[in-house]
């Protein structure tokens, strides 16, 4: 059984990053199918909207999204597209793992921690 995921290539270096991730996922044969949708400046140039309803609908339908970096122009109607997506889909936890790998030079050794940040209240 395959899982379809919404893919937002994003702006700036986003398409290069996301395309690389898609190639890795395909090489791993995880069975994802992709629904490429638009958001950010690239979406605005194509449709006139920074966050088209079709993108919101695809994320809601698939319940999974792979998103590259997004730019929010000043005066774009959002303080940040990332914050808008977090609020709209109640993405309350920002989970950031940090780990060192054996054989890789780093300032500290044997690091294996996870930081969890609340995403939807306070400054957001």
C-alpha positions, 0 to 999 in steps of 0.5 A: 500500500502506498501513501500519497504525500503533498510536496511543496518544493518551496522557494529559493533553494527549496526545489533543489532540497526537496527534489533531492529528498524525493530522489532519496525516498524513491531510492529507498523504495518507501512507496510514496506517491507525490502530489506536487502543490504550490506555496510561497513566492512560486505559487504567487507567481503562478496563481496570484496566491501565496497559499492556494486553497488547492495546497491546503486541501491537498495537505488536509487530504493526504495528512502528510506534506514534505515542504521546502523553505518558503519565502513570505514577501512583506505585505503578503497577507501573512506574517509567515507562511510557515506560521500560517501552516502551523496554525491552520493544521495545529502543528503544535510540536517542533521536534528537533533531534541532534545526534553525532555520528561515529567517525565524524569530527564534531566539537562534542562527542556522543550527543543524542538529544531531542528538543521539543518546542511548542509551535502554536502559542506565545510568539506565534 
